[in-house]
Amino acid sequence: MSQVPERFLWAAGLMKIKPGDHILEIGCGAGLLAEQIAMRLGPKGKIMAVDRSEPMLAKARQRNQAYIAKGVAEFRTGDFVKAQLPDDHFDSIVAFNVNFFWKEPAAELALIRRALKKKGNLYVFYQAPFEITIEAADPVKRKLLEHGFLIRDAQLQQLDPTAAFCIVAG
């Protein structure tokens, strides 16, 4: 198993995952964060991960085959906005370096709002290829606020090779 980048260890720890949680990851890539989440869920928890790239999902499925076999992890190919998700289902929804938050995310945020439990958390993580400050989170915070989310927390973490931010919204 390859070494897990520090950003995914930080993200999974920050999410305060409880056994039995239902979590959605948007843009899971090779499944490194999904794996960190799955190992914290226990047998009744579930992670569903969605990504547009079938080659990346093949890597994610390979990496997480034990969690798939246990029924803890599911990986779906497709455009997130077209995903068929259950309403009021997820305790947490997480996205790491997903670019739609900087664009016009009305459709995506409406889908997140419907799928997230009333007291659930949306975690938006971002690590740039260059150093950033917490102000780099401001455009994303504005988009979330414009679409009816409350910002519960925003923090910057110094990581290798550059800092990353997390916005927690609900």
Secondary structure, 3 states (H helix, E strand, C coil): CCCCCHHHHHHHHHCCCCCCCEEEEECCCCCHHHHHHHHHHCCCCEEEEEECCHHHHHHHHHHCHHHHHCCCEEEEECCHHHCCCCCCCEEEEEEECCHHHHCCCHHHHHHHHHHEEEEEEEEEEEECCCCCCHHHHHHHHHHHHHCCCCEEEEEEECCCCCCEEEEEEC
